[in-house]
Amino acid sequence: MSEVSPLSRPNAPALTPNVKPADAKVAMPAKPARSDQADFSAAAQLLGRLDQIPDTRDELITRVKQEIALGAYETPEKVDGAIEELLKDL
């Protein structure tokens, strides 16, 4: 068999492996800033605010207790109003 001589290109750059020394610092690409986002419905936002509403209206309860203690809570107008509301339910 005949022997084939290696091909050569006269102006081609020499091919050398891309080897870096072990102590060379490699710049890592910066990670893009990531932010999470959540959208809540109006109903969910309202439910989230329920914690801020007191279970009782303390100032109203205090005022009514004081009026009862002073005998000023049951006025004829309030009694008539309560009777009218009861009659509507019948």
N, C-alpha and C positions, 0 to 999 in steps of 0.2 A: 504494500500500500504506500501511497505517497503521503508525505508529511505536509501538513498545512501550517503555514507560518501565521503568527498572531496578527490580527488587524491593528493598524495604528492610524491615528488621525494626527496629523502634524500640528494643528492649532488647538486641539482640544485640551481643556484643563485636566490636570491629574485628578483622579477620583481618590479621595481619602475618606475614611470613615469619620462621621461626626462624633467624636469622642471628646468629652469634657473632663477636666481633672475632677477628682472626687471632692475637693474643697471649694469648687466654684459654686457661687450662689445662683440659684435658678429663680428667676422672677416668676411668681405664680400670678396668673390672671386674677384680677379683682373680681370677687363675686358681686353680682348685681344686688343692689339694695332690694330687699323683699319686705313688703308690708301686707299683713292680713287685713281683710275688711269684712265687715258683716253689716247687712242692712236688715233692720227690724221693722215690721209692720206697725201701723199706728196702734193697733190693738195690743201688740206685744209691748210697745212703749208705755201704754196706759197701765197695763198689768205690772210693769216694772216699777211704776210710781206708787203702787198701792202701799208699799212699805212706808211711804212718807206720810200717809193719811192716818191720823190717830184713830184708834178703834172707837173712842168716845169723844164727844165734844165736851171736854172738862169744864170750860167756862159756862156753857149752857146749863150743865147739870148743877154747877155751883149756884148759878143765879136762880134756877127753879127751886132748889132746896131752901135758899134764903127766902124766896117769896112764900113758900109753903110755911116755913117757920114763922114768918110775920103775919100769916093769914091773908096775904095779898094775891095768892096765886089763883084761887077759885073766885073769879068775878062772874057776875050774872051773864056777861057777854060770852065768856069762855064756856060756861055751862050750856048756854043756848046753842053755841056753835057745835059743841060736842054732841048734843042731842040731835041736832039737824044731821050731822054726819052719820050718826047711828041709824036714824030713820031712812037715810038714803040706802043703806046696806040691807034693809029689810025688804 
